[in-house]
Amino acid sequence: MSLDRLEITPFASIAAEILQHRRTGVLTIVRPPLRKELYWSQGELVLSTSATPEDSLPDFLVRRGIITPQQALAMAEVAPTEAAAAFHEAGVRDLSSRQTLLREWLASQFVPLFSLDEGTSAFSEDVAIDPDKRVFLQSTAALVLEGIRAISNGLVLRRSLGDIKREIGPPRESRYSLDTIPLNETERRIAASLATPLTIETFLKQFPSDSLTAAKVVIGMLTLGLFEVVDREARHVQEMTDAASMQRDLELLAAIGSDDQRSLRAIGLSRQLEATDHYHLLDLPRAATRAQVASQGELLKKRYDPATYPPAARPAVEAIVRRIDEAVTILRDPVKRQAYDKLGTPQAGAVTGDLQQRATQRSIAEQNFSRAKELAIEGDYYGAIILLKQAVKFAPDHAEAWFLLGSCQDRNPNWRREAAESMQHALSIDPNHVDAMIALGDIYRSEGLTSRAQSCYDDVLKIAPENQQAKSRLQLIKKR
């Protein structure tokens, strides 16, 4: 658990660490009588709970005239982390309207925290809450910017800005880009003007008539990782390392050939090993038995037999095999496994290195999506998932990529939670995506969540009244 005082580490800095490191867990903010718990998954805000009744979802919905006080009392009986699911279960309004209301409620809980001038924060790494309990935001970045714009306390603004003698510059890599975050014209002009490292003080002096806006832009860009504090010595070392790494990549690609997708995928996996936990590597749920661990380990070692790969790819494959052995050794030993689970593990799926320019990322996402569709048709769902995860990283607003990712994940019963989350992402981008809505209903139905499945099918018929898939599924539910 990490502890901070907001007088020393303002909320914007705390949010920056969670977003940029894609952390998963619970952030608790305490400033008596205020106590809020913010739930995160891979650096995305997914839920908030509060000890103050006025902050609750039922109270918010009553104030908005969405539900009656009697309905609010019934909803208040469930645990705070179940509130979003209970709202969906109640079937009030259609799915798109419910998601919009949930986002507005979550924003009302999150945005004011950026203006807190004192208090304590505590972050605990934890397993992400179930997808059906989450609020699916279209953009956590948009809420962060809204929170920073709302700071009116000069002391908080100054603390959030930090030492103005520090040099800032464009980042070497970032999960966001200026094109994908909601900035107004003035903010975008200010943010885009930072082309070379400058001290914060020098940068702000360039905008004498917009100094307050410029200060908030700096805070926002540092929080989202679109500006970074420059350590000149470290940057020089990194540039040298990246140049050498790029040369090795070019040599490796020439040796293997671009058609050997199997070897290229293995090399890609080898470079994510440090950021991949044992369960994710073995493709197993955290509740997997020792026998399942051993069996899956043997299966993967056969898949990654170095003798079946070209010489240029073997070092990468051997590294994967070593990690498989390590994972099996730890997860088969009850004592070691318990210690591993308690310590917390690196978040799976983090990408190391960014050899592509931002200008080409959208093109790469589209290429990955097209190839993933072909792999899915061929039955190579694992290969499709790898490509799609990169596609949605480069193009997080690509609803069809999220939908295909969820469809491929749903092929593995152990990945149903991830599949549901991907479908929810698709729907947060395109609330009228009928196929995603039906697929989400099917996932709920397979998990025994009949009322949630029915709600999805009902919402489909509100969009497409003659949809036969939704009609037939509703008939099956009613027969039961």
Secondary structure, DSSP 8 states (H G I E B T S, - for coil): -EEEETTTS-HHHHHHHHHHTT--EEEEEEETTEEEEEEEETTEEEEEEESSGGGSHHHHHHHTTSS-HHHHHHHHTS-GGGHHHHHHHHT-S-HHHHHHHHHHHHHHHHGGGGG--S-EEEEEE-----GGG----S-HHHHHHHHHHT---HHHHHHHH--TTSEEE--S--S--GGGS---HHHHHHHHT--S-EEHHHHHHT-GGGHHHHHHHHHHHHHHTSSEE--HHHHHHHHHHHHHHHHHHHHHHHHH-TT-HHHHHHHHHHTTGGG--HHHHHT--TT--HHHHHHHHHHHHHHT-GGGS-GGGHHHHHHHHHHHHHHHHHHHSHHHHHHHHHH----TT------S-HHHHHHHHHHHHHHHHHHHHHT-HHHHHHHHHHHHHH-TT-HHHHHHHHHHHTTSGGGHHHHHHHHHHHHHH-TT-HHHHHHHHHHHHHTT-HHHHHHHHHHHHHH-TT-HHHHHHHHHHHH-
